[in-house]
Amino acid sequence: MYIGKLVQPKKKIKDNDNDKAHLIKDAPKHIHFIHTDKAHDFLIDRTLMPGVGVTFEVLEDKPIAKIEEEGEEGATESKPV
């Protein structure tokens, strides 16, 4: 088990930069792992970029698939999966 949060990538800044200079606005967000069980403790403070592995698939907005089922008298009805 592992827990991460979706964060904007950051870059190094100088002392005289403003409070948002560290953000890379055009870059896609990545997952920063903050807690794991003992089997996955190597992930703590690591990041996962989009397109690597399958973890990002759970964060995608996908429509819920519907199944067409036959009701009584041959009528069909849509039910969410």
Short mmCIF file of the C-alpha atoms (twelve columns), coordinates in Angstrom:
data_MODEL
# 
_entry.id   MODEL 
# 
loop_
_atom_site.group_PDB 
_atom_site.id 
_atom_site.type_symbol 
_atom_site.label_atom_id 
_atom_site.label_alt_id 
_atom_site.label_comp_id 
_atom_site.label_asym_id 
_atom_site.label_seq_id 
_atom_site.Cartn_x 
_atom_site.Cartn_y 
_atom_site.Cartn_z 
_atom_site.pdbx_PDB_model_num 
ATOM 1  C CA . MET A 1  0.000   0.000  0.000   1 
ATOM 2  C CA . TYR A 2  1.189   3.504  -0.755  1 
ATOM 3  C CA . ILE A 3  -0.246  7.005  -0.453  1 
ATOM 4  C CA . GLY A 4  0.767   9.946  -2.565  1 
ATOM 5  C CA . LYS A 5  -0.493  13.373 -3.457  1 
ATOM 6  C CA . LEU A 6  -0.828  15.006 -6.846  1 
ATOM 7  C CA . VAL A 7  1.610   17.933 -7.003  1 
ATOM 8  C CA . GLN A 8  2.940   20.420 -9.526  1 
ATOM 9  C CA . PRO A 9  6.644   19.859 -10.365 1 
ATOM 10 C CA . LYS A 10 9.004   22.406 -8.817  1 
ATOM 11 C CA . LYS A 11 12.287  23.962 -9.864  1 
ATOM 12 C CA . LYS A 12 15.097  25.523 -7.873  1 
ATOM 13 C CA . ILE A 13 14.741  29.200 -7.131  1 
ATOM 14 C CA . LYS A 14 16.963  32.076 -6.107  1 
ATOM 15 C CA . ASP A 15 16.616  34.091 -2.917  1 
ATOM 16 C CA . ASN A 16 15.135  37.082 -4.727  1 
ATOM 17 C CA . ASP A 17 12.424  35.107 -6.654  1 
ATOM 18 C CA . ASN A 18 8.725   35.520 -5.867  1 
ATOM 19 C CA . ASP A 19 6.639   32.959 -3.976  1 
ATOM 20 C CA . LYS A 20 5.456   31.185 -7.174  1 
ATOM 21 C CA . ALA A 21 8.758   31.083 -9.068  1 
ATOM 22 C CA . HIS A 22 9.354   27.457 -8.037  1 
ATOM 23 C CA . LEU A 23 6.291   26.138 -9.926  1 
ATOM 24 C CA . ILE A 24 6.614   24.757 -13.445 1 
ATOM 25 C CA . LYS A 25 3.138   25.767 -14.651 1 
ATOM 26 C CA . ASP A 26 3.197   23.985 -18.027 1 
ATOM 27 C CA . ALA A 27 4.394   20.648 -16.669 1 
ATOM 28 C CA . PRO A 28 1.859   17.888 -15.914 1 
ATOM 29 C CA . LYS A 29 1.297   17.114 -12.243 1 
ATOM 30 C CA . HIS A 30 2.985   14.061 -10.768 1 
ATOM 31 C CA . ILE A 31 2.410   11.872 -7.707  1 
ATOM 32 C CA . HIS A 32 4.691   12.477 -4.721  1 
ATOM 33 C CA . PHE A 33 4.568   9.460  -2.389  1 
ATOM 34 C CA . ILE A 34 4.286   10.414 1.276   1 
ATOM 35 C CA . HIS A 35 3.399   7.160  3.077   1 
ATOM 36 C CA . THR A 36 3.760   3.436  2.397   1 
ATOM 37 C CA . ASP A 37 3.631   0.086  4.094   1 
ATOM 38 C CA . LYS A 38 6.929   -1.693 4.839   1 
ATOM 39 C CA . ALA A 39 6.911   -3.541 1.517   1 
ATOM 40 C CA . HIS A 40 6.875   -0.261 -0.434  1 
ATOM 41 C CA . ASP A 41 8.948   2.037  1.805   1 
ATOM 42 C CA . PHE A 42 11.423  2.623  -1.042  1 
ATOM 43 C CA . LEU A 43 8.737   4.872  -2.619  1 
ATOM 44 C CA . ILE A 44 8.673   7.492  0.163   1 
ATOM 45 C CA . ASP A 45 9.724   10.930 -1.167  1 
ATOM 46 C CA . ARG A 46 9.822   9.574  -4.732  1 
ATOM 47 C CA . THR A 47 7.718   10.882 -7.596  1 
ATOM 48 C CA . LEU A 48 5.817   9.182  -10.384 1 
ATOM 49 C CA . MET A 49 5.318   11.007 -13.658 1 
ATOM 50 C CA . PRO A 50 2.207   10.556 -15.840 1 
ATOM 51 C CA . GLY A 51 2.487   7.723  -18.350 1 
ATOM 52 C CA . VAL A 52 4.702   5.589  -16.100 1 
ATOM 53 C CA . GLY A 53 3.018   2.502  -14.677 1 
ATOM 54 C CA . VAL A 54 -0.736  2.230  -14.219 1 
ATOM 55 C CA . THR A 55 -1.246  4.394  -11.125 1 
ATOM 56 C CA . PHE A 56 -2.352  7.475  -13.073 1 
ATOM 57 C CA . GLU A 57 -5.199  5.551  -14.720 1 
ATOM 58 C CA . VAL A 58 -7.233  5.729  -11.496 1 
ATOM 59 C CA . LEU A 59 -7.028  9.532  -11.588 1 
ATOM 60 C CA . GLU A 60 -8.412  9.902  -15.111 1 
ATOM 61 C CA . ASP A 61 -11.953 11.176 -15.682 1 
ATOM 62 C CA . LYS A 62 -13.611 8.367  -17.601 1 
ATOM 63 C CA . PRO A 63 -17.330 7.917  -18.180 1 
ATOM 64 C CA . ILE A 64 -18.930 5.042  -16.339 1 
ATOM 65 C CA . ALA A 65 -19.679 2.165  -18.695 1 
ATOM 66 C CA . LYS A 66 -23.290 1.082  -19.020 1 
ATOM 67 C CA . ILE A 67 -24.617 -2.397 -19.570 1 
ATOM 68 C CA . GLU A 68 -27.742 -2.913 -21.621 1 
ATOM 69 C CA . GLU A 69 -29.916 -5.491 -19.901 1 
ATOM 70 C CA . GLU A 70 -33.126 -6.973 -21.154 1 
ATOM 71 C CA . GLY A 71 -36.020 -6.310 -18.847 1 
ATOM 72 C CA . GLU A 72 -39.409 -7.931 -18.827 1 
ATOM 73 C CA . GLU A 73 -41.249 -8.177 -22.143 1 
ATOM 74 C CA . GLY A 74 -38.006 -7.661 -24.139 1 
ATOM 75 C CA . ALA A 75 -37.482 -3.997 -23.131 1 
ATOM 76 C CA . THR A 76 -33.901 -2.866 -22.533 1 
ATOM 77 C CA . GLU A 77 -32.746 -0.710 -19.693 1 
ATOM 78 C CA . SER A 78 -29.391 0.929  -18.992 1 
ATOM 79 C CA . LYS A 79 -27.758 0.228  -15.670 1 
ATOM 80 C CA . PRO A 80 -24.454 1.671  -14.442 1 
ATOM 81 C CA . VAL A 81 -21.669 -0.820 -13.919 1 
# 
